[in-house]
Amino acid sequence: MFMQLFDMMPNFIVDWVDSTGLVRALHLPAMVTTATPRGPMLAQEWMINLDAFLIMGLVVWISHLVSRMRRVHSIFAGIIVASVGMFVAGLTMSSTICLVGIAVFAVGEMLSAPR
């Protein structure tokens, strides 16, 4: 699933996800946007990087929460949560919901690797 995030999701974001509303609402700088015929869009690499940012910020806390769980249960729960996150991210053309799906995927990724 991790490779799907970096192999298939960028193409999906560029072709299908509309983030013009998000760019306008948050007044994002030009360094995180890309110009398209539909207007400025949040660059797909910044959307994908949400996964890495969440992992850097939450891995210690999530690892502490799952330290009491059996590893097999944590891995199983992580695979389920990551699958739901990837499904949500690929289900919509809304950038906000896609980012929520990527965030859920990141939590599932942290659960499925209980180190």
Secondary structure as GFF3:
##gff-version 3
##sequence-region A 1 115
A	DSSP	alpha_helix	2	7	.	.	.	ID=ss1
A	DSSP	alpha_helix	9	16	.	.	.	ID=ss2
A	DSSP	alpha_helix	20	26	.	.	.	ID=ss3
A	DSSP	three_ten_helix	30	32	.	.	.	ID=ss4
A	DSSP	beta_strand	33	36	.	.	.	ID=ss5
A	DSSP	beta_strand	39	42	.	.	.	ID=ss6
A	DSSP	alpha_helix	44	66	.	.	.	ID=ss7
A	DSSP	alpha_helix	71	91	.	.	.	ID=ss8
A	DSSP	alpha_helix	95	111	.	.	.	ID=ss9
###
